[in-house]
C-alpha cells in the first residue's frame, strides 16, 4: 500500500480548540527548542574532538563521535516533530491531507533512528572502558584503531539493515505510511513484527550487553579501589542516561501507557528526545577542563572576529576641499 493520509489534518493550532492550541504551541516549541539545543551542543562536542582541544584516554574520542552522530539524528527528529506539531505542513502534509515526498520517506528513517539512539551507541565506549578497567594490560591489544572501527560498524549494522529493509518494503508496497493526527506526525502502520525486531535489536540486546559489562566493571572497581571509577565515569553516565531515556519507548511499545491521557502520552514520549541535550552536557560536566578550553576558544574567536570587523571601517576621512592645508585625520581602530 502506498502512503495516503486517512484524514485531512488540522494544519495549525488556530484551527483547534483553545486548550489544544495552547498544548500544541507548548509541545511544538519544546520539541523544536530541544532539537536546536541538542544540535548546537553536539556541534560543540564535535568541535572539541575534531580540534583535539583535549585528548581523552584510549579511543574515547572516536567512540564519542559515534554517539554524537546518534544524538544528531535524535535532535533532527525532535526538531522536525516539533515543527510538525506547530504546523503539519512543515512536516510534509499538504492542504488537502496528501503526504509529500518528505513525509513518505522520513518516518522510516526516524523510527529506526529514534529507537537505535542511545543504547547501541554506548556499547563501543563501554567496551573501551571495560578493557581499561578489567584487563588494562590487554587494552592496547584489543582496543586499536581497527578494532574500534569494527565495533562502531557492528553497532551501526542493525540500523542500516532494518532501515534498508523498511525502505525496500515501502517501495514494494508492503509498508503503509499515514499521517497520525493524534501524534501530529507521519507514521508507519501494521508492522508489529518489525517493531518487535527493532526493540530487540536496538534496546533489549544492547541493554543486556551493557548490564553484563558494567556488572563486571563495578565488581572490579570495588575490588581495586574507587579511584578506578574515574576511568568509567563519562561512559557510565552516558550509558545510564541512554537506558533511562529509552524507558518511554519500551512503555509505549508494550502498551503500558494506554491509560494515559493524550497530553500525558505526548509528554511522556517526548522525554526520550532530551537525551540529545543531556549527553553533551554529561561530556562537558565530566570533563570541565574541556569546557573551559572551549570557552576560551569561543572568547578568542569572538575577539578576533570583532577586531577583523573593526578593521574594515574607514581609517580616515578625506581632506576638506575648502581648506587644503587641513591635515587628514586618521582614526586608529586596531588599538584597544
KOLFI-559275 format. One record per residue (C-alpha): residue number from 0; residue in three letters; chain; x, y, z. Coordinates in Angstrom, 2 decimals. Example, Ala and Ser with C-alpha at 12.3 -4.5 7.8 and 13.67 -1.06 7.14 Angstrom:
     n   res   chain         x         y         z
     0   ALA       A     12.30     -4.50      7.80
     1   SER       A     13.67     -1.06      7.14
***
This chain:
     n   res   chain         x         y         z
     0   UNK       A      0.00      0.00      0.00
     1   UNK       A      1.22      3.46     -0.81
     2   UNK       A      1.14      6.40      1.57
     3   UNK       A     -2.14      8.22      1.91
     4   UNK       A     -3.49     10.40      4.70
     5   UNK       A     -6.68      8.96      6.15
     6   UNK       A     -8.00     12.37      7.22
     7   UNK       A     -7.50     15.99      6.31
     8   UNK       A     -5.35     17.14      9.23
     9   UNK       A     -5.71     20.21     11.41
    10   UNK       A     -2.78     22.14      9.99
    11   UNK       A     -2.11     24.58     12.78
    12   UNK       A     -3.39     25.06     16.29
    13   UNK       A     -5.54     28.07     15.39
    14   UNK       A     -7.95     25.54     13.85
    15   UNK       A     -8.13     23.62     17.16
    16   UNK       A     -9.82     24.46     20.44
    17   UNK       A     -8.06     26.92     22.72
    18   UNK       A     -6.85     24.22     25.14
    19   UNK       A     -5.50     22.03     22.36
    20   UNK       A     -3.95     25.07     20.68
    21   UNK       A     -2.08     26.03     23.85
    22   UNK       A     -0.82     22.49     24.28
    23   UNK       A      0.32     22.23     20.66
    24   UNK       A      2.20     25.52     20.91
    25   UNK       A      3.88     24.42     24.14
    26   UNK       A      4.85     20.95     22.89
    27   UNK       A      5.88     22.13     19.45
    28   UNK       A      8.07     24.85     20.94
    29   UNK       A      9.55     22.43     23.48
    30   UNK       A     10.45     19.80     20.87
    31   UNK       A     11.86     22.41     18.50
    32   UNK       A     14.00     24.01     21.22
    33   UNK       A     15.25     20.59     22.38
    34   UNK       A     16.24     19.73     18.82
    35   UNK       A     18.05     23.04     18.22
    36   UNK       A     19.82     22.96     21.61
    37   UNK       A     20.86     19.36     21.09
    38   UNK       A     22.32     20.06     17.64
    39   UNK       A     24.21     23.14     18.91
    40   UNK       A     25.65     21.33     21.95
    41   UNK       A     26.60     18.33     19.84
    42   UNK       A     28.34     20.70     17.46
    43   UNK       A     30.41     22.00     20.39
    44   UNK       A     31.42     18.46     21.35
    45   UNK       A     32.34     17.57     17.76
    46   UNK       A     34.37     20.78     17.52
    47   UNK       A     36.30     19.88     20.69
    48   UNK       A     37.05     16.39     19.39
    49   UNK       A     37.90     17.48     15.84
    50   UNK       A     40.19     20.30     17.02
    51   UNK       A     41.72     17.99     19.66
    52   UNK       A     41.14     20.58     22.37
    53   UNK       A     41.62     17.76     24.85
    54   UNK       A     42.51     14.16     24.18
    55   UNK       A     40.55     11.60     26.15
    56   UNK       A     42.10      8.24     27.14
    57   UNK       A     42.05      5.34     24.71
    58   UNK       A     39.69      5.63     21.77
    59   UNK       A     37.03      7.53     23.69
    60   UNK       A     37.12     10.48     21.28
    61   UNK       A     36.34      8.16     18.37
    62   UNK       A     33.51      6.46     20.23
    63   UNK       A     32.09      9.78     21.39
    64   UNK       A     31.92     10.95     17.76
    65   UNK       A     29.72      7.93     17.03
    66   UNK       A     27.49      8.76     20.00
    67   UNK       A     27.22     12.37     18.86
    68   UNK       A     26.12     11.18     15.40
    69   UNK       A     23.30      9.25     17.07
    70   UNK       A     22.37     12.33     19.06
    71   UNK       A     22.31     14.49     15.93
    72   UNK       A     19.75     12.12     14.39
    73   UNK       A     17.65     12.38     17.54
    74   UNK       A     17.97     16.17     17.61
    75   UNK       A     16.85     16.43     13.98
    76   UNK       A     13.92     14.08     14.71
    77   UNK       A     12.89     16.25     17.67
    78   UNK       A     13.15     19.44     15.57
    79   UNK       A     11.06     18.07     12.70
    80   UNK       A      8.42     16.64     15.04
    81   UNK       A      8.21     19.96     16.88
    82   UNK       A      7.67     21.87     13.64
    83   UNK       A      5.03     19.32     12.64
    84   UNK       A      3.17     19.81     15.91
    85   UNK       A      3.10     23.57     15.30
    86   UNK       A      2.01     23.22     11.68
    87   UNK       A      1.54     19.90      9.87
    88   UNK       A      2.53     21.46      6.55
    89   UNK       A      6.06     21.79      7.91
    90   UNK       A      6.36     18.01      8.26
    91   UNK       A      5.08     17.13      4.81
    92   UNK       A      1.27     17.18      4.83
    93   UNK       A     -0.44     19.27      2.14
    94   UNK       A     -3.59     21.40      2.49
    95   UNK       A     -5.73     18.51      1.22
    96   UNK       A     -4.15     15.93      3.52
    97   UNK       A     -1.90     14.34      0.91
    98   UNK       A      1.60     13.33      2.01
    99   UNK       A      4.52     14.69      0.03
   100   UNK       A      7.87     13.01     -0.60
   101   UNK       A      9.38     14.11      2.70
   102   UNK       A      6.60     12.66      4.82
   103   UNK       A      6.57      9.39      2.88
   104   UNK       A     10.30      8.73      3.48
   105   UNK       A     11.20     10.44      6.75
   106   UNK       A      9.10      8.22      9.12
   107   UNK       A     11.07      5.12      8.10
   108   UNK       A     14.37      6.77      8.93
   109   UNK       A     13.02      8.46     12.08
   110   UNK       A     11.51      5.35     13.65
   111   UNK       A     14.74      3.40     13.23
   112   UNK       A     16.93      6.33     14.28
   113   UNK       A     14.94      7.12     17.43
   114   UNK       A     14.92      3.50     18.62
   115   UNK       A     18.58      3.00     17.73
   116   UNK       A     19.77      6.10     19.55
   117   UNK       A     21.49      5.95     22.91
   118   UNK       A     21.80      2.32     23.97
   119   UNK       A     23.54      0.74     20.99
   120   UNK       A     25.80      3.77     20.51
   121   UNK       A     27.12      3.35     24.07
   122   UNK       A     28.42     -0.19     23.55
   123   UNK       A     31.79      0.60     21.87
   124   UNK       A     32.61      3.22     24.53
   125   UNK       A     31.65      0.72     27.24
   126   UNK       A     33.91     -1.95     25.74
   127   UNK       A     36.78      0.56     25.74
   128   UNK       A     36.29      1.27     29.45
   129   UNK       A     35.76     -2.44     30.17
   130   UNK       A     39.20     -3.38     28.86
   131   UNK       A     40.74     -0.34     30.55
   132   UNK       A     39.44     -1.38     33.98
   133   UNK       A     39.14     -5.18     33.87
   134   UNK       A     42.02     -6.04     31.52
   135   UNK       A     44.30     -2.97     31.47
   136   UNK       A     47.26     -4.94     30.12
   137   UNK       A     45.18     -6.15     27.16
   138   UNK       A     43.62     -2.77     26.40
   139   UNK       A     46.26     -1.70     23.81
   140   UNK       A     45.96     -5.09     22.13
   141   UNK       A     42.18     -5.31     21.87
   142   UNK       A     41.20     -1.65     21.54
   143   UNK       A     43.12     -0.50     18.48
   144   UNK       A     42.07      1.90     15.75
   145   UNK       A     40.98     -1.00     13.51
   146   UNK       A     39.01     -2.83     16.22
   147   UNK       A     37.38      0.46     17.19
   148   UNK       A     36.14      0.94     13.63
   149   UNK       A     34.87     -2.66     13.61
   150   UNK       A     32.94     -2.13     16.87
   151   UNK       A     31.36      1.05     15.56
   152   UNK       A     30.49     -0.66     12.29
   153   UNK       A     28.80     -3.51     14.16
   154   UNK       A     26.72     -1.17     16.29
   155   UNK       A     25.52      0.66     13.16
   156   UNK       A     24.85     -2.56     11.19
   157   UNK       A     21.36     -3.34     12.61
   158   UNK       A     20.26      0.24     11.91
   159   UNK       A     21.43      0.07      8.30
   160   UNK       A     19.88     -3.36      7.70
   161   UNK       A     16.48     -2.60      9.25
   162   UNK       A     16.26      0.84      7.62
   163   UNK       A     17.09     -0.57      4.18
   164   UNK       A     14.54     -3.34      4.72
   165   UNK       A     11.84     -0.80      5.58
   166   UNK       A     12.60      1.34      2.53
   167   UNK       A     12.51     -1.77      0.32
   168   UNK       A      9.19     -2.85      1.88
   169   UNK       A      7.70      0.58      1.27
   170   UNK       A      8.82      0.69     -2.35
   171   UNK       A      7.35     -2.80     -2.90
   172   UNK       A      4.02     -1.69     -1.47
   173   UNK       A      4.33     -3.81      1.69
   174   UNK       A      4.52     -0.88      4.08
   175   UNK       A      1.99      1.91      4.54
   176   UNK       A      2.72      5.40      5.84
   177   UNK       A     -0.11      7.61      7.10
   178   UNK       A     -0.48     10.88      8.95
   179   UNK       A     -1.40     10.27     12.60
   180   UNK       A     -3.37     13.30     13.75
   181   UNK       A     -3.03     12.31     17.39
   182   UNK       A      0.78     12.42     17.28
   183   UNK       A      0.95     15.18     14.66
   184   UNK       A      3.43     13.24     12.52
   185   UNK       A      3.59     10.66      9.74
   186   UNK       A      4.00      7.08     10.96
   187   UNK       A      4.25      3.57      9.57
   188   UNK       A      1.38      1.17     10.23
   189   UNK       A      0.74     -2.57     10.57
   190   UNK       A      4.32     -3.57     11.33
   191   UNK       A      4.20     -5.17     14.76
   192   UNK       A      6.71     -7.85     13.80
   193   UNK       A      9.25     -5.26     12.64
   194   UNK       A      8.67     -3.18     15.76
   195   UNK       A      9.40     -6.22     17.93
   196   UNK       A     12.60     -6.81     15.97
   197   UNK       A     13.61     -3.16     16.37
   198   UNK       A     13.05     -3.20     20.12
   199   UNK       A     15.03     -6.45     20.42
   200   UNK       A     17.96     -5.31     18.27
   201   UNK       A     18.10     -1.69     19.45
   202   UNK       A     17.12     -1.97     23.11
   203   UNK       A     16.98     -5.38     24.79
   204   UNK       A     20.17     -6.97     23.42
   205   UNK       A     22.25     -3.79     23.94
   206   UNK       A     20.89     -3.36     27.48
   207   UNK       A     21.86     -6.97     28.26
   208   UNK       A     25.38     -6.33     26.93
   209   UNK       A     25.74     -3.09     28.88
   210   UNK       A     24.41     -4.70     32.05
   211   UNK       A     26.91     -7.54     31.81
   212   UNK       A     29.89     -5.28     31.09
   213   UNK       A     29.06     -2.76     33.81
   214   UNK       A     28.37     -5.53     36.32
   215   UNK       A     31.89     -6.89     35.79
   216   UNK       A     33.38     -3.37     35.83
   217   UNK       A     31.66     -2.41     39.09
   218   UNK       A     32.90     -5.62     40.70
   219   UNK       A     36.46     -4.82     39.63
   220   UNK       A     36.15     -1.18     40.71
   221   UNK       A     35.07     -2.25     44.19
   222   UNK       A     37.88     -4.78     44.27
   223   UNK       A     40.66     -2.47     43.03
   224   UNK       A     39.51      0.75     44.63
   225   UNK       A     37.12      3.58     43.86
   226   UNK       A     39.86      5.58     42.14
   227   UNK       A     39.33      3.31     39.13
   228   UNK       A     35.76      4.60     38.85
   229   UNK       A     37.04      7.84     37.27
   230   UNK       A     38.04      5.86     34.17
   231   UNK       A     34.43      4.81     33.59
   232   UNK       A     32.72      7.99     34.77
   233   UNK       A     31.76      9.50     31.42
   234   UNK       A     30.88      6.17     29.81
   235   UNK       A     28.79      5.07     32.80
   236   UNK       A     26.80      8.32     32.93
   237   UNK       A     26.14      8.31     29.18
   238   UNK       A     25.08      4.65     29.25
   239   UNK       A     22.90      5.24     32.30
   240   UNK       A     21.13      8.15     30.64
   241   UNK       A     20.74      6.04     27.49
   242   UNK       A     18.87      3.34     29.36
   243   UNK       A     16.78      5.88     31.29
   244   UNK       A     15.67      7.79     28.19
   245   UNK       A     14.78      4.53     26.42
   246   UNK       A     12.14      3.70     29.02
   247   UNK       A      9.40      5.76     27.26
   248   UNK       A      9.88      3.75     24.05
   249   UNK       A      9.66      0.47     25.98
   250   UNK       A      6.50      1.52     27.82
   251   UNK       A      4.80      2.72     24.65
   252   UNK       A      5.80     -0.42     22.71
   253   UNK       A      4.25     -2.73     25.31
   254   UNK       A      1.14     -0.53     25.73
   255   UNK       A      1.93      0.17     29.38
   256   UNK       A      0.72      3.76     29.00
   257   UNK       A     -2.67      3.07     27.44
   258   UNK       A     -4.34      4.70     30.42
   259   UNK       A     -2.51      7.99     29.84
   260   UNK       A     -4.37     10.98     28.50
   261   UNK       A     -3.42     12.47     25.15
   262   UNK       A     -1.31     15.21     26.75
   263   UNK       A      0.40     12.81     29.17
   264   UNK       A      1.26     10.38     26.37
   265   UNK       A      2.82     13.06     24.16
   266   UNK       A      4.83     14.49     27.05
   267   UNK       A      5.99     11.00     28.11
   268   UNK       A      7.27     10.09     24.65
   269   UNK       A      8.92     13.47     24.19
   270   UNK       A     11.15     12.80     27.23
   271   UNK       A     13.09     10.39     25.02
   272   UNK       A     14.40     13.29     22.96
   273   UNK       A     16.01     15.05     25.92
   274   UNK       A     18.94     12.65     25.62
   275   UNK       A     20.39     14.57     22.67
   276   UNK       A     20.81     17.53     25.05
   277   UNK       A     21.91     15.58     28.12
   278   UNK       A     24.76     13.62     26.52
   279   UNK       A     26.78     16.72     25.53
   280   UNK       A     26.09     18.18     28.99
   281   UNK       A     27.47     14.99     30.58
   282   UNK       A     30.54     15.22     28.35
   283   UNK       A     31.35     18.76     29.48
   284   UNK       A     30.33     18.18     33.11
   285   UNK       A     32.66     15.19     33.49
   286   UNK       A     35.46     16.98     31.60
   287   UNK       A     35.38     20.57     32.91
   288   UNK       A     38.83     21.31     31.51
   289   UNK       A     37.46     20.70     28.01
   290   UNK       A     34.54     23.05     28.66
   291   UNK       A     36.98     25.68     29.92
   292   UNK       A     39.21     25.39     26.86
   293   UNK       A     36.18     25.53     24.56
   294   UNK       A     35.02     28.72     26.28
   295   UNK       A     38.50     30.22     25.84
   296   UNK       A     38.36     29.35     22.14
   297   UNK       A     34.91     30.97     21.81
   298   UNK       A     36.07     34.15     23.57
   299   UNK       A     39.22     34.30     21.46
   300   UNK       A     37.27     33.72     18.25
   301   UNK       A     34.73     36.41     19.18
   302   UNK       A     37.51     38.90     19.93
   303   UNK       A     39.29     38.16     16.65
   304   UNK       A     36.02     38.48     14.72
   305   UNK       A     35.29     41.84     16.34
   306   UNK       A     38.81     43.06     15.63
   307   UNK       A     38.54     41.99     11.98
   308   UNK       A     35.18     43.74     11.65
   309   UNK       A     36.56     46.97     13.10
   310   UNK       A     39.48     46.95     10.69
   311   UNK       A     37.01     47.08      7.81
   312   UNK       A     35.78     50.55      8.88
   313   UNK       A     37.27     53.58      7.03
   314   UNK       A     40.57     54.55      8.61
   315   UNK       A     40.36     58.22      7.76
   316   UNK       A     38.38     60.92      6.12
   317   UNK       A     39.14     62.91      3.02
   318   UNK       A     40.87     66.28      3.29
   319   UNK       A     38.45     69.21      3.18
   320   UNK       A     38.39     70.93     -0.25
   321   UNK       A     37.88     74.35      1.28
   322   UNK       A     41.00     74.10      3.46
   323   UNK       A     43.75     72.33      1.52
   324   UNK       A     46.10     72.81      4.45
   325   UNK       A     43.90     70.77      6.80
   326   UNK       A     45.62     67.59      7.85
   327   UNK       A     43.98     64.26      7.21
   328   UNK       A     42.58     62.83     10.38
   329   UNK       A     43.43     59.22     10.92
   330   UNK       A     41.33     57.10     13.23
   331   UNK       A     43.09     54.09     14.67
   332   UNK       A     40.70     51.23     15.30
   333   UNK       A     43.19     48.47     15.84
   334   UNK       A     44.46     49.66     19.21
   335   UNK       A     42.49     48.61     22.26
***
